Amino acid sequence: MKIILFGAPGVGKGTQAVVLSNELQIPTIATGNILRAAVKEGTQLGLAAKEIMDSGALVPDDIIIGIIRERVAEEDCKNGFILDGMPRTLAQAKALDEHGIGADVVLSFEMADELIKQRLVGRRTCKECGDTYHVVNNPPKKENTCDKCGAELIQRSDDMPETVENRFKVFNQNMAPMLEYYKTRGILHTIDADHPMQDVTDNVLRVLNSIEQSTAAERN
Ligand code: AMP
């Protein structure tokens, strides 16, 4: 199954992606993580992306489409994949379909903007493994230290309040046409994300199960 996760930055889709990836045994492809890794390594892609990312703007479509096409061609994607953070524009959504890698299901995680902004500004990320925490809602056992690998937790430069505002503006501008695009194709499903993490996961799995059942029924 090919799944797209939609939702404002910080809505919790990254956390759900990890759980779904384990449950369905398909990889998650998070364009933000790929770009951050490139920035850290100082590759040509990283150098081009850093300034754009720090301002909260979007990296050009052709770069993102190139990254995704290369990644989904890898062996571990043959049974499907989860896209987290891509598509971010209608052009990216259309490009996925044009290249035959369009999604079977789009899950849109929804929550009030103000709640998500509080989550983002309090988010701390492990600088080594990328695990995420929240200073109030999900603090690490030891202050500023990753529970998993023991490395230092940092505030991502694009989780700073000014950048968060811009990321929301960019997100809201691009989202409406993409939601319409996938709604018309009949594959858009809305998930209420303002619930404890496990409840959101249960909801997602229920939606995916019912899609699988109706696809199987159509086949027979
Ligand atoms: P994320 O971790 O998904 O919030 O992404 C962090 C930043 O990476 C975004 O604010 C963009 O600058 C860039 N980015 C990630 N995915 C995309 C994409 N699909 N298209 C354009 N820019 C992206």
Residues whose N, C-alpha, C, O or C-beta is under 5 A from the ligand:
A	BS01	AMP	P9 T31 G32 N33 L35 I52 M53 G56 A57 L58 V59 I64 D84 G85 M86 P87 R88
